[in-house]
Amino acid sequence: MPTVSEADILSEVVNLGDDALTPDAARAILGWKFSDKATGRMRDLVLKANAGDLNDEESMELDRYRRVGLLVDIARAKAASTLAE
């Protein structure tokens, strides 16, 4: 059985139908972004990863940031699509 990722599942949620997202909700979603603290942490983890210095815990943390970023990207794409209609 193929592995289903969090992004695959969210993609199914945000594609429920054209009226599933109101314009106000879409505009709110387009405002989603990582905090400065989270952005700084991601930068630190990426720099350590590029240097080959990540431990297992940091590697899993960076992977979680990447997955959340992908989920936010999917939600923002749906929001933009809703507003473009």
Secondary structure in CASP SS format (residue, H / E / C, confidence):
PFRMAT SS
TARGET T0000
AUTHOR 0000-0000-0000
METHOD secondary structure of the structure
MODEL  1
M C 1.00
P C 1.00
T C 1.00
V C 1.00
S C 1.00
E H 1.00
A H 1.00
D H 1.00
I H 1.00
L H 1.00
S H 1.00
E H 1.00
V H 1.00
V H 1.00
N C 1.00
L C 1.00
G C 1.00
D H 1.00
D H 1.00
A H 1.00
L C 1.00
T C 1.00
P H 1.00
D H 1.00
A H 1.00
A H 1.00
R H 1.00
A H 1.00
I H 1.00
L H 1.00
G C 1.00
W C 1.00
K C 1.00
F C 1.00
S C 1.00
D H 1.00
K H 1.00
A H 1.00
T H 1.00
G H 1.00
R H 1.00
M H 1.00
R H 1.00
D H 1.00
L H 1.00
V H 1.00
L H 1.00
K H 1.00
A H 1.00
N H 1.00
A C 1.00
G C 1.00
D C 1.00
L C 1.00
N C 1.00
D H 1.00
E H 1.00
E H 1.00
S H 1.00
M H 1.00
E H 1.00
L H 1.00
D H 1.00
R H 1.00
Y H 1.00
R H 1.00
R H 1.00
V H 1.00
G H 1.00
L H 1.00
L H 1.00
V H 1.00
D H 1.00
I H 1.00
A H 1.00
R H 1.00
A H 1.00
K H 1.00
A H 1.00
A H 1.00
S H 1.00
T H 1.00
L H 1.00
A H 1.00
E C 1.00
END
